[in-house]
Amino acid sequence: MSEKFDLLSTVEYGGCSAKIPAAILDSVLLNLPRITDANVLVDIDTHDDAGVYRINDELALIFTTDFFPPICSDPFEFGQIAATNSFSDVYAMGGEPFLALNLAMFPSSQIPLDAYKQILEGAADVAQKANAIIIGGHTIDDYPPKFGLAVIGRIKPDRVITNAGLKPGQKLILTKPIGTGVIVAGQRIGMVSESAYRAALDNMKVLNDKAALVMQQFGVTGATDVTGFGLLGHLAKMLKASGVGVSIDTTCISFLPEAYQLTDEGCIPGAAFRNLEFIENVLEAQDGVDYNTKMLMCDAQTSGGILMGVNPEHVNDALEALKKFGYLQSTVIGEVTNSNKLLLIR
């Protein structure tokens, strides 16, 4: 029988909540040498989801990596969620992942090795669903454990979707509910129900593959996946990269079960406050915007949904397609404007 080990017991901040704060990361990246290769279609300049390199007129490679400490208790599910999250950067750019490497940090003398085996099995399970091949990897001894993938995806160079592609007048669609950081924090301190925790885990295991197909079908040019910087943090990066503003109707945001209640009871992870601090210079909130909703929009997500800008004439068809593919809580949350502000309205 497999040994049981609660991975969540090893961490204070798990999943994408463990990211370095966005403001600190920006300062580190600011003065790095810039790449001049003409075949580099996307690099760090816009802080996009992944890098993109053109091979020829028909093929570009999307290259990304993502790894983090445990976001859940079960090792197999941790492997599933970490792999789903890693593939998401490729999907957010409209691409198709096809190769991956395991990236693992595991304390072999402190946690049963069977837990590591289960993590790898969980990642392999998701890779199979994504039609991608894990062809190797690298492991070092480290505590707490961390896991993720380096992923290569493919796309036609003229079909790349970036976070710099938003255009005024487009509607913003979000494909998954938010609140994973709050839910996992609630699980750690015993404030959340088992059913709500299970809903959050299931949400994090949903691949964004079909959302990528919908974006290509309806000519989306600007998108990102929502992860460690929270919904508002990723929106702020998009508006800066695209040279636009956004207006968000906070009443249209979908939350995971019990996420709002937990926030109202004060279960707000530190990452949410760091994300709020990062966006304060561009954020404008109308009087009456609900505090709990605002903090949930700053909550660090792990394996979150796709946020995409869709031309108005395609919005209804795109929503119908997304829901047909199983993204049942896909909704329009706002629109792209000509301002340079992130406006929250009721």
Secondary structure, 3 states (H helix, E strand, C coil): CCCCCCHHHHCCCCHHHHCCCHHHHHHHHCCCCCCCCCCEEECHHHCCCCEEEEEECCEEEEEEEEEECCCCCCHHHHHHHHHHHHHHHHHHCCCEEEEEEEEEECCCCCCCHHHHHHHHHHHHHHHHHCCCEEEEEEEECCCCCEEEEEEEEEECHHHCCECCCCCCCCEEEECCCECHHHHHHHHHCCCCCHHHHHHHHHHHCCCCHHHHHHHHHCCCCEEEECCCCHHHHHHHHHHHHHCCEEEEEHHHCCECCCHHHHHHCCCCCHHHHHHHHHHCCCEEECCCCCHHHHHHHHCCCCCCCEEEEECHHHHHHHHHHHHHCCCCCCEEEEEEECCCCEEEEC
